[in-house]
Structures are given as structure tokens and as C-alpha cells.
Amino acid sequence: MTKLAIMGAMEEEIEPLLSHFKDVNIVEFANNKYYEVSYNGLDIVIAYSKIGKVFASLTATTMIEKFGCDTLLFSGVAGAINPTLKIGDLIIADKLCQHDLDITAFGHPNGFVPGGSVFVKTSKELRDTAIEVANENDLKVIVGTIATGDQFVHSAERKEFIESTFKADALEMEGASVAVVCDALNVPFFVLRAISDSADMDAGFDFDEFLKSSAVNSANYLIKIVEKLEK
């Protein structure tokens, strides 16, 4: 039977998820809290990792190795790069990259290290399920590339670099590291983001205002996906 991991980076990203469940069992481990719930017979572990690639990698690995999760869904917010994306819009990652991984001095492309790859692809089956749910609920969702880095991007110059180098549609601070972990451990995974800012010079102003509403958009959509998975 599937044991599902659901991750976010911040408390604000998992609070809307936890509100759907009763009888939550909290397990404290590795300086974090993991919330165990049961939903229509499906065992689920929910956690927020804290911001950044290292914490996200730690949390994803813990959920898989300690809690035995065999499928992982990530729900959260992101900054838009694709100009068609507006605040509150939903994006599903078909692949993810690390925009701040740079050993170009040794002749490698941005985002690449030997033994790895620039892009890691998400599970097609989970993407297809998500698209089916979106169509059933008349939700506008795009599928695209998400770039990850350990920095909150608020520079138009950096945004243009990420767009031109990786053809990314959105950027955030955890997804690609989770992708690397899941890919290495053969765990199907899915990354969903709701747009909270435009990742440009005004990002700091937009983020505080729209973080919670965008997190709710992402969480509500993810719950519908979970309901589809358990059937």
C-alpha cells in the first residue's frame, strides 16, 4: 500500500494541508516535526523542511528512509519567470534544475556535476493524474521547468540569466534537491507550485502579501490529487 509523503518548505505551505486532517500524530526527529495522518485509508506523512536545498534534501530523505514513504508530493509557492504566469497560478514541474550549481570553470554547463544531470524529470504518472484533476475541477495549470537555488531571487538580471540558461518557467529554493533525492532512491515524485511573486525587483513586496493565499491554492489542489491517488 502506498505511503505518501507531502512536503512544503515553510509552515505557511503545510498549514493549509494539515487543516484537512484530524487525529494528527506528531513525530519529532532531526530537529523537525513530521505529521502522520490517515486519509480514507491512505497513510500520509506531512512535513515542512525549512527553506533551502540542504534542509529539503534532509527532509525528503528522512520521509523516505525513516518513515517508509514510497511516493512524494511537494506543495508550495514559487516566483514566476514565464511572463504568462500570474500570482496564484499553478505550475507542475515536468523537470527541475539547480540554477546556482556552477562548475563552469571546469568546462561543464551550468547546473551540472559529473555523475549527475542538469535536469531531473518528475513522475509522468503523477503529472498525468494532476492534469486530470485540474481538468475535472476547471483549474488552469501549466506544466513547465522549475529552477531551484539557495537564494531568494529579486534581481531582474538574475531572473534573465535563469530564463536564458535553463528555459525555466518558475523558480524556488527546494524542488530540484528533492528531485535529486527521489530520483536516486527510485521514489516517484511531483512538484506543484503556486505563484506568489514575479521574481523581479518587487518580489519582496509581493511575497509577504501573497504567500498565504498562493499556498492555499497549491494545498487545495494537492488535496484533490491525493483523493484521486487513493481511489
C-alpha positions in Angstrom: 0.0 0.0 0.0 1.2 3.5 -0.9 2.6 5.6 2.0 2.6 9.2 0.8 5.0 12.0 1.8 3.8 15.6 1.4 6.3 18.3 1.7 6.4 22.0 1.9 9.3 24.4 2.7 7.6 26.7 5.2 4.9 26.3 7.9 2.7 28.5 5.8 2.9 25.9 3.0 1.7 22.9 5.1 -0.7 24.6 7.4 -3.5 24.6 4.7 -2.8 20.9 4.2 -2.9 20.0 7.9 -6.3 21.7 8.2 -7.8 18.9 6.1 -6.9 16.2 8.7 -7.9 15.1 12.2 -6.1 12.9 14.6 -2.6 14.1 13.7 0.3 12.2 15.3 3.5 14.3 15.6 6.9 12.7 15.5 9.9 14.8 16.3 13.1 13.8 14.5 16.3 15.5 13.3 15.3 18.9 14.6 12.0 18.8 12.7 8.4 17.7 13.1 6.6 15.1 11.0 2.8 14.9 11.0 1.4 11.4 10.5 -2.2 11.2 9.3 -4.6 8.8 7.7 -6.9 9.9 4.9 -9.5 7.5 3.5 -7.2 4.6 4.4 -4.1 6.2 2.9 -1.2 6.7 5.3 0.4 10.2 4.8 3.4 11.9 6.4 3.5 15.7 6.1 6.4 18.0 6.9 7.9 21.3 6.2 11.6 21.2 5.6 12.6 24.8 6.3 13.9 26.9 3.4 16.8 25.8 1.1 18.2 22.8 -0.7 20.1 21.2 2.3 17.0 21.2 4.6 14.8 19.9 1.7 17.2 17.1 1.0 17.3 16.1 4.6 13.6 16.1 5.0 12.9 14.2 1.8 15.5 11.6 2.7 14.0 11.2 6.2 10.5 10.8 4.9 11.6 8.0 2.5 14.2 6.2 4.6 12.8 6.6 8.2 9.1 6.8 7.6 9.0 4.4 4.6 7.2 6.8 2.2 7.2 5.5 -1.4 5.7 8.5 -3.2 6.4 12.2 -2.6 4.4 15.2 -3.4 5.7 18.8 -2.9 3.4 21.7 -2.4 4.4 25.3 -2.1 5.0 28.7 -3.8 7.4 30.0 -6.4 8.4 33.1 -8.3 7.3 33.5 -11.9 9.8 33.7 -14.7 7.4 32.9 -17.6 5.6 36.2 -18.2 2.2 34.4 -18.7 2.3 33.3 -15.0 0.4 35.5 -12.6 0.1 35.5 -8.8 -2.0 32.5 -7.7 -1.4 30.5 -10.9 -0.4 26.9 -10.6 2.6 25.2 -12.2 3.5 21.5 -12.3 7.2 20.7 -12.8 8.0 18.3 -15.7 11.7 18.8 -14.8 13.8 20.7 -12.3 17.3 22.1 -12.2 19.7 23.8 -9.8 20.3 27.3 -11.2 23.1 28.1 -8.6 25.1 25.0 -9.2 28.1 26.2 -11.1 31.4 24.4 -12.1 31.5 26.0 -15.5 35.2 26.8 -14.7 35.9 23.1 -15.4 34.1 23.1 -18.8 30.7 21.9 -17.6 27.3 23.5 -18.3 25.5 25.4 -15.5 23.6 23.1 -13.3 25.7 20.0 -14.0 28.2 18.0 -11.9 29.9 14.7 -13.1 27.7 11.8 -12.2 24.6 14.0 -12.3 22.5 15.8 -14.9 21.3 19.3 -15.4 17.6 18.4 -15.2 15.7 15.8 -13.2 12.3 14.7 -14.5 9.3 14.2 -12.4 6.9 11.2 -12.5 4.8 11.2 -15.6 2.1 9.2 -13.9 1.7 11.7 -11.1 1.8 14.6 -13.6 -1.0 12.9 -15.7 -3.1 12.4 -12.5 -2.6 16.1 -11.6 -3.6 17.3 -15.1 -6.7 15.0 -14.9 -7.7 16.6 -11.6 -7.1 20.1 -13.0 -9.4 19.3 -16.0 -12.1 17.9 -13.7 -12.1 20.9 -11.5 -11.7 23.5 -14.3 -8.3 24.6 -12.9 -5.7 26.4 -15.1 -2.4 24.6 -14.6 0.7 24.8 -16.7 3.5 22.2 -17.0 7.0 23.6 -17.1 10.5 23.7 -15.9 11.3 24.9 -12.4 14.7 26.2 -11.3 16.0 25.8 -7.7 18.6 27.8 -5.9 19.7 28.8 -2.4 18.7 32.4 -2.9 15.5 34.4 -3.0 15.8 36.0 -6.4 14.8 39.6 -6.6 17.1 40.7 -9.4 15.9 41.2 -13.0 19.4 40.3 -14.2 19.5 37.0 -12.3 16.0 36.2 -13.5 17.0 36.8 -17.1 20.1 34.5 -16.6 17.9 31.7 -15.3 15.4 32.1 -18.1 18.0 32.2 -20.8 20.2 29.4 -19.4 17.6 26.9 -18.3 14.4 28.0 -20.1 12.8 27.9 -16.7 9.2 29.0 -16.1 9.4 29.5 -12.3 12.0 29.4 -9.6 12.1 28.4 -5.9 14.5 27.1 -3.3 13.9 23.4 -2.7 12.4 21.4 -5.6 15.5 20.3 -7.5 17.1 18.9 -4.4 14.0 16.9 -3.6 14.1 15.7 -7.2 17.7 14.5 -6.9 16.9 12.6 -3.7 13.7 10.9 -5.1 15.4 10.1 -8.4 18.4 8.5 -6.6 16.1 6.4 -4.4 13.6 5.5 -7.1 10.7 7.2 -5.5 8.0 8.7 -7.8 7.7 12.4 -7.1 5.8 15.5 -8.1 6.4 19.2 -7.5 3.5 21.7 -7.5 4.0 25.4 -7.0 1.6 28.3 -6.9 3.0 31.7 -8.0 3.5 34.1 -5.1 5.6 36.7 -6.7 7.2 37.8 -10.0 10.8 37.1 -9.0 11.8 40.6 -10.0 12.8 43.8 -8.1 9.4 43.9 -6.5 9.4 40.4 -5.3 9.9 41.2 -1.6 6.8 43.3 -1.6 4.6 40.7 -3.4 5.8 37.8 -1.4 4.6 38.8 2.1 1.2 39.7 0.7 0.5 36.7 -1.5 2.4 33.8 0.2 -0.6 32.5 2.2 -3.2 32.8 -0.5 -0.9 31.1 -3.0 0.0 28.4 -0.5 -3.8 27.7 0.0 -4.3 27.4 -3.8 -1.5 24.9 -4.0 -2.7 22.9 -1.0 -6.3 22.7 -2.1 -5.3 21.4 -5.5 -2.9 18.9 -3.9 -5.7 17.5 -1.7 -7.8 16.8 -4.8 -4.8 15.0 -6.3 -4.4 12.9 -3.1 -8.1 12.0 -3.3 -7.5 10.8 -6.8 -4.4 8.7 -5.8 -6.2 6.8 -3.1 -9.1 5.6 -5.3 
